[in-house]
């Protein structure tokens, strides 16, 4: 355990408090058992280390952070660590990358039920399903999902330009006033293109020139390390997942023909739909279901997007076009905290109520004319008008 404390001390000293993700202020840290899930590279580790540094300032016997991928856990169990830590006066235990520890859910359950004065926070891949573990933790754990950076967060991280997030109802009602307030301080369109290319994952601060390569490495690790740690898939299936992702990348938004796609990838239709789900949970794809199909929406998705615009530039830069970029950005930013479906008319139906048509600055209301709660979302405009919203503003929702 001594070595874990030494590593913890080093990580804590290297952790900056200059910028923190929105979720830092959303998490109720008073809960006894918390999970923070997210895609690799989204900033989960930094978030928990920032909380520790802010709360404790310096290492203390009351707090311990440990990466469960450390060799320590090849000889010791989580339960043994928690037991020794608790008996030595420990109160706050932070466990990173929990999905890499076999049987994690049973031991976390035992720790929670045995050591009543111990607070446990664990991070893991977004692929992880809390109810899917051997022990159902859903009644015990308070779970949070950390997406990639919003456009608002990117501006703060890259340009030190700090703005408050905008609520959904507030955005729809007062978009003109909000946009005027923001554009009086910055020119958002001057930074928007950069965000679409390299602003979604916080590691862009390590070097923008190296960002595409690092993002490709991150995708490889998600497919080759994170997915197998959670799902029962072998090397051959991983290769087929890569093939599927490549096919979708070259033509997203993708309307899947499952029979044809199954033949191309070399898997059954059932396995193909399972692959869609895996890549969706891994935050590599966004699946859009039809608003009209009811229970049948549990089958194949009607439309498939890459999860974010950065993936578009990394996986298939030669096929990137403005229409796909706009739709992908809108869906990616809005789906966090809101249900989004494919409507009969228009591009997106949000909360089964609000209809959106997304396009360039010359986009008209033709497709949604006469429909209630319908909005046009335009790119390349700073401010809009009643019923017309600037695309970039949806990047201020979190």
C-alpha positions as CSV (number, residue, x, y, z in Angstrom):
1,X,0.0,0.0,0.0
2,X,2.9,2.3,0.6
3,X,3.8,2.3,-3.1
4,X,0.2,3.3,-3.9
5,X,0.5,6.3,-1.6
6,X,3.8,7.4,-3.3
7,X,2.2,7.2,-6.8
8,X,-0.9,9.0,-5.4
9,X,1.3,11.8,-4.0
10,X,3.1,12.3,-7.4
11,X,-0.2,12.4,-9.3
12,X,-1.7,14.9,-6.9
13,X,1.2,17.3,-7.1
14,X,1.0,17.3,-10.9
15,X,-2.8,17.9,-10.9
16,X,-3.7,21.5,-11.9
17,X,-6.8,23.2,-10.5
18,X,-6.9,25.9,-13.2
19,X,-9.7,24.3,-15.2
20,X,-12.3,21.7,-14.0
21,X,-15.0,19.9,-16.0
22,X,-18.6,20.8,-15.5
23,X,-19.3,17.5,-13.7
24,X,-17.0,18.5,-10.9
25,X,-19.8,20.8,-9.7
26,X,-22.6,18.4,-10.5
27,X,-21.5,15.4,-8.5
28,X,-22.9,15.1,-5.0
29,X,-19.6,14.1,-3.3
30,X,-21.5,13.4,0.0
31,X,-22.8,10.1,-1.3
32,X,-21.1,7.0,0.1
33,X,-20.8,5.2,-3.3
34,X,-20.2,7.1,-6.5
35,X,-19.3,6.0,-10.0
36,X,-18.0,8.3,-12.7
37,X,-18.1,6.7,-16.1
38,X,-16.9,8.0,-19.4
39,X,-14.9,7.3,-22.5
40,X,-11.2,7.0,-22.3
41,X,-9.6,10.5,-22.5
42,X,-12.7,12.4,-21.2
43,X,-10.9,13.5,-18.0
44,X,-12.3,11.2,-15.3
45,X,-8.9,10.7,-13.5
46,X,-8.2,14.5,-13.5
47,X,-11.7,15.2,-12.2
48,X,-11.3,13.0,-9.1
49,X,-7.7,14.1,-8.4
50,X,-8.9,17.7,-8.5
51,X,-11.6,17.0,-6.0
52,X,-9.1,15.3,-3.7
53,X,-6.6,18.2,-4.1
54,X,-9.3,20.8,-3.4
55,X,-10.7,19.0,-0.4
56,X,-7.5,17.7,1.3
57,X,-4.8,20.0,-0.2
58,X,-2.1,17.5,0.8
59,X,-2.0,13.7,1.1
60,X,-3.7,12.4,4.2
61,X,-4.2,9.0,5.9
62,X,-7.9,9.7,5.4
63,X,-7.8,9.6,1.6
64,X,-6.2,7.3,-1.0
65,X,-6.4,7.2,-4.8
66,X,-5.4,4.0,-6.6
67,X,-5.4,2.9,-10.2
68,X,-6.7,-0.7,-10.1
69,X,-4.5,-1.5,-13.2
70,X,-1.4,-1.3,-10.9
71,X,0.6,-4.4,-10.2
72,X,-0.4,-4.1,-6.5
73,X,-3.8,-5.7,-7.5
74,X,-2.1,-8.7,-9.0
75,X,-1.3,-9.8,-5.5
76,X,-4.0,-8.0,-3.5
77,X,-7.8,-7.6,-3.8
78,X,-9.9,-4.5,-3.6
79,X,-11.4,-5.8,-0.4
80,X,-7.9,-6.3,1.2
81,X,-7.0,-2.7,0.2
82,X,-10.2,-1.3,1.7
83,X,-9.8,-3.3,4.9
84,X,-6.3,-2.2,5.5
85,X,-7.0,1.4,4.5
86,X,-10.2,1.6,6.7
87,X,-8.4,0.1,9.8
88,X,-5.6,2.7,9.4
89,X,-8.1,5.5,9.6
90,X,-9.1,5.8,6.0
91,X,-12.4,7.5,5.1
92,X,-12.2,8.3,1.3
93,X,-11.2,5.7,-1.2
94,X,-10.9,6.6,-4.9
95,X,-10.5,3.7,-7.4
96,X,-9.6,4.4,-11.0
97,X,-10.2,2.3,-14.1
98,X,-12.5,-0.2,-12.2
99,X,-13.5,-2.0,-15.4
100,X,-10.0,-3.5,-15.5
101,X,-10.5,-5.4,-12.3
102,X,-12.2,-8.8,-12.7
103,X,-15.1,-9.2,-10.3
104,X,-15.1,-5.6,-9.3
105,X,-18.9,-5.3,-8.6
106,X,-18.9,-8.0,-5.9
107,X,-16.0,-6.5,-4.1
108,X,-17.3,-3.0,-4.3
109,X,-20.7,-4.2,-2.9
110,X,-18.9,-5.9,0.0
111,X,-16.8,-2.9,0.7
112,X,-19.9,-0.6,0.7
113,X,-21.9,-3.0,3.0
114,X,-19.0,-3.8,5.4
115,X,-17.2,-0.5,6.0
116,X,-20.1,1.9,6.9
117,X,-17.9,4.9,7.5
118,X,-16.0,4.6,4.2
119,X,-16.8,6.8,1.1
120,X,-15.9,5.1,-2.2
121,X,-15.7,6.8,-5.6
122,X,-14.8,4.7,-8.6
123,X,-14.2,5.6,-12.3
124,X,-14.7,3.3,-15.2
125,X,-15.3,3.0,-18.9
126,X,-18.6,4.3,-20.3
127,X,-19.0,0.7,-21.6
128,X,-19.5,-0.4,-18.0
129,X,-23.1,-1.1,-17.1
130,X,-23.6,-0.9,-13.3
131,X,-26.5,-3.4,-13.4
132,X,-24.5,-5.8,-15.5
133,X,-21.9,-6.7,-12.9
134,X,-22.2,-9.9,-10.9
135,X,-23.6,-7.8,-8.1
136,X,-26.3,-5.3,-8.9
137,X,-25.1,-2.0,-7.5
138,X,-27.8,0.1,-8.9
139,X,-29.6,0.5,-5.5
140,X,-26.3,1.5,-3.8
141,X,-24.4,3.6,-6.3
142,X,-25.0,7.2,-7.6
143,X,-23.7,7.1,-11.1
144,X,-22.5,10.0,-13.4
145,X,-21.5,10.0,-17.0
146,X,-18.7,12.4,-18.2
147,X,-18.9,13.2,-21.9
148,X,-16.2,15.0,-23.8
149,X,-15.7,18.8,-23.7
150,X,-18.5,21.0,-24.7
151,X,-17.7,24.0,-26.9
152,X,-18.1,26.2,-23.8
153,X,-15.6,24.1,-21.8
154,X,-13.2,24.2,-24.8
155,X,-13.2,28.0,-24.8
156,X,-12.4,28.0,-21.1
157,X,-9.7,25.4,-21.4
158,X,-8.0,26.7,-24.6
159,X,-8.6,30.5,-24.4
160,X,-9.3,31.1,-20.7
161,X,-12.7,32.5,-21.7
162,X,-15.2,31.5,-18.9
163,X,-19.0,31.5,-19.5
164,X,-21.8,29.9,-17.6
165,X,-23.7,27.0,-19.1
166,X,-27.1,27.6,-20.6
167,X,-30.2,25.7,-19.5
168,X,-32.4,24.1,-22.2
169,X,-35.5,26.2,-21.7
170,X,-33.4,29.3,-21.4
171,X,-31.6,28.5,-24.7
172,X,-34.9,28.1,-26.6
173,X,-36.6,31.2,-25.1
174,X,-33.7,33.7,-24.9
175,X,-31.2,32.5,-27.5
176,X,-30.9,36.0,-29.1
177,X,-30.1,37.7,-25.8
178,X,-27.7,35.0,-24.7
179,X,-25.9,35.0,-28.0
180,X,-25.6,38.8,-27.9
181,X,-24.1,38.6,-24.4
182,X,-21.5,36.1,-25.5
183,X,-20.7,37.7,-28.8
184,X,-20.1,41.0,-27.0
185,X,-17.1,39.4,-25.4
186,X,-15.8,36.9,-28.0
187,X,-16.2,35.9,-31.6
188,X,-17.4,32.3,-31.1
189,X,-17.1,31.4,-34.8
190,X,-13.4,32.2,-34.7
191,X,-12.9,29.2,-32.4
192,X,-15.8,26.9,-33.5
193,X,-13.9,25.2,-36.4
194,X,-11.0,24.4,-34.0
195,X,-13.3,22.8,-31.6
196,X,-14.9,20.6,-34.3
197,X,-11.4,19.4,-35.3
198,X,-9.6,18.9,-31.9
199,X,-11.7,20.3,-29.0
200,X,-13.7,17.4,-27.7
201,X,-11.0,15.5,-25.7
202,X,-9.1,17.4,-23.0
203,X,-5.8,16.0,-24.0
204,X,-5.6,18.5,-26.9
205,X,-3.7,20.7,-24.4
206,X,-0.8,18.2,-24.6
207,X,-0.2,19.3,-28.3
208,X,-2.6,20.1,-31.1
209,X,-0.3,18.8,-33.8
210,X,0.0,15.5,-32.1
211,X,-3.8,15.4,-31.3
212,X,-4.9,13.3,-34.3
213,X,-2.3,10.6,-33.6
214,X,-3.3,10.5,-29.9
215,X,-6.9,10.3,-30.8
216,X,-6.3,7.3,-33.0
217,X,-4.3,5.7,-30.2
218,X,-7.2,6.3,-27.9
219,X,-9.6,4.7,-30.3
220,X,-7.3,1.6,-30.5
221,X,-7.2,1.4,-26.7
222,X,-11.0,1.6,-26.4
223,X,-11.4,-1.3,-28.9
224,X,-8.5,-3.4,-27.8
225,X,-8.4,-2.8,-24.0
226,X,-11.5,-1.3,-22.6
227,X,-14.1,-3.3,-24.6
228,X,-12.6,-6.7,-23.9
229,X,-12.3,-5.8,-20.2
230,X,-16.1,-5.4,-20.1
231,X,-17.5,-7.5,-22.9
232,X,-16.8,-11.1,-23.8
233,X,-15.1,-10.5,-27.2
234,X,-12.1,-12.1,-28.7
235,X,-9.4,-10.8,-31.1
236,X,-11.4,-11.8,-34.2
237,X,-14.5,-9.9,-33.0
238,X,-12.3,-6.8,-32.3
239,X,-11.1,-6.9,-35.9
240,X,-14.7,-7.0,-37.1
241,X,-15.6,-4.1,-34.8
242,X,-12.8,-2.1,-36.4
243,X,-14.1,-3.0,-39.8
244,X,-17.6,-1.9,-38.9
245,X,-16.3,1.4,-37.5
246,X,-14.3,2.0,-40.6
247,X,-17.4,1.4,-42.9
248,X,-19.5,3.8,-40.8
249,X,-16.8,6.4,-40.7
250,X,-16.6,6.7,-44.4
251,X,-20.3,7.3,-44.9
252,X,-21.8,8.7,-41.6
253,X,-24.5,9.7,-41.0
254,X,-25.1,6.1,-41.9
255,X,-28.5,4.5,-42.5
256,X,-27.8,0.8,-41.9
257,X,-28.9,-2.0,-44.1
258,X,-28.3,-4.7,-41.6
259,X,-28.4,-7.6,-44.1
260,X,-25.8,-6.0,-46.4
261,X,-23.7,-4.7,-43.5
262,X,-23.7,-8.1,-41.8
263,X,-22.3,-9.7,-44.9
264,X,-19.6,-7.0,-45.2
265,X,-18.5,-7.3,-41.6
266,X,-18.9,-11.1,-41.5
267,X,-21.2,-11.4,-38.5
268,X,-24.9,-12.2,-38.0
269,X,-27.6,-9.6,-37.8
270,X,-27.9,-10.1,-34.0
271,X,-24.2,-9.7,-33.5
272,X,-24.2,-6.6,-35.7
273,X,-26.8,-4.9,-33.6
274,X,-24.8,-5.9,-30.5
275,X,-21.8,-4.3,-32.1
276,X,-23.8,-1.1,-32.6
277,X,-24.6,-1.1,-28.9
278,X,-21.0,-1.7,-27.8
279,X,-19.6,1.1,-29.9
280,X,-22.4,3.4,-28.7
281,X,-21.6,2.6,-25.0
282,X,-17.9,3.1,-25.8
283,X,-18.7,6.7,-27.0
284,X,-17.6,6.0,-30.5
285,X,-21.0,6.0,-32.2
286,X,-24.3,7.9,-31.7
287,X,-27.4,5.8,-32.5
288,X,-30.5,7.7,-33.6
289,X,-33.8,5.8,-33.3
290,X,-37.1,6.6,-35.0
291,X,-39.6,8.6,-33.1
292,X,-42.5,6.6,-34.7
293,X,-41.5,3.0,-34.1
294,X,-42.3,2.6,-30.4
295,X,-41.0,-0.6,-28.9
296,X,-39.5,-1.6,-32.2
297,X,-36.8,1.0,-31.7
298,X,-35.0,-1.6,-29.6
299,X,-33.8,-3.2,-32.9
300,X,-31.5,-1.5,-35.4
301,X,-31.0,2.2,-35.3
302,X,-32.5,4.3,-38.1
303,X,-29.4,6.4,-38.4
304,X,-25.8,6.2,-37.1
305,X,-23.3,9.0,-36.5
306,X,-19.8,9.0,-35.2
307,X,-19.9,10.2,-31.6
308,X,-18.3,13.5,-32.2
309,X,-16.8,15.7,-34.9
310,X,-13.2,15.0,-33.8
311,X,-13.7,11.4,-34.6
312,X,-14.8,12.4,-38.1
313,X,-11.5,14.2,-38.8
314,X,-9.5,11.4,-37.2
315,X,-11.1,8.4,-38.9
316,X,-12.2,9.6,-42.3
317,X,-10.9,13.2,-42.9
318,X,-11.4,12.8,-46.7
319,X,-15.2,12.4,-46.3
320,X,-15.9,15.2,-43.8
321,X,-18.5,17.7,-45.1
322,X,-20.2,20.6,-43.4
323,X,-23.7,19.0,-43.3
324,X,-22.4,15.9,-41.4
325,X,-20.3,18.1,-39.1
326,X,-23.3,20.2,-38.2
327,X,-25.6,17.3,-37.4
328,X,-23.0,15.4,-35.5
329,X,-22.2,18.4,-33.3
330,X,-25.8,19.1,-32.6
331,X,-26.6,15.5,-31.7
332,X,-23.5,15.1,-29.6
333,X,-24.1,18.2,-27.5
334,X,-27.8,17.9,-27.1
335,X,-28.0,14.2,-26.3
336,X,-26.3,14.7,-22.9
337,X,-29.3,15.1,-20.6
338,X,-31.9,15.0,-23.4
339,X,-33.6,12.3,-25.5
340,X,-33.1,12.8,-29.2
341,X,-34.9,10.9,-31.9
342,X,-35.4,10.9,-35.7
343,X,-38.7,12.6,-36.6
344,X,-40.8,12.2,-39.8
345,X,-40.0,15.8,-40.7
346,X,-36.9,17.7,-39.8
347,X,-33.6,16.4,-38.5
348,X,-34.0,15.9,-34.8
349,X,-36.8,15.6,-32.3
350,X,-35.7,16.5,-28.7
351,X,-37.7,15.4,-25.6
352,X,-40.4,14.2,-28.0
353,X,-41.5,17.8,-28.3
354,X,-39.0,20.1,-29.9
355,X,-38.3,19.8,-33.6
356,X,-35.0,21.0,-35.2
357,X,-33.8,21.4,-38.8
358,X,-30.0,21.9,-38.9
359,X,-28.2,23.6,-41.7
360,X,-26.0,26.5,-43.0
361,X,-26.8,30.2,-42.8
362,X,-29.2,29.9,-45.8
363,X,-31.3,27.1,-44.4
364,X,-35.1,27.8,-44.6
365,X,-38.1,26.6,-42.6
366,X,-39.4,24.7,-45.6
367,X,-39.1,21.2,-44.1
368,X,-40.7,22.2,-40.8
369,X,-43.2,24.9,-42.0
370,X,-46.3,25.0,-39.9
371,X,-45.1,22.5,-37.3
372,X,-45.3,23.4,-33.6
373,X,-42.2,23.9,-31.4
374,X,-40.1,23.8,-34.6
375,X,-36.7,25.6,-34.9
376,X,-34.1,26.2,-37.5
377,X,-30.5,25.8,-36.3
378,X,-28.0,27.6,-38.5
379,X,-24.3,27.4,-38.7
380,X,-22.1,30.4,-39.6
381,X,-24.3,33.0,-37.8
382,X,-23.4,34.7,-34.6
383,X,-26.9,35.4,-33.4
384,X,-30.3,34.3,-34.6
385,X,-33.9,35.4,-34.4
386,X,-37.2,34.1,-33.0
387,X,-37.3,30.4,-34.1
388,X,-33.7,30.6,-35.5
389,X,-30.8,29.6,-33.3
390,X,-27.0,29.7,-34.0
391,X,-25.5,26.2,-34.0
392,X,-22.5,27.0,-31.8
393,X,-24.8,28.0,-28.9
394,X,-25.8,24.4,-28.4
395,X,-22.2,23.9,-27.2
396,X,-23.1,25.9,-24.1
397,X,-25.6,23.4,-22.7
398,X,-23.0,22.0,-20.3
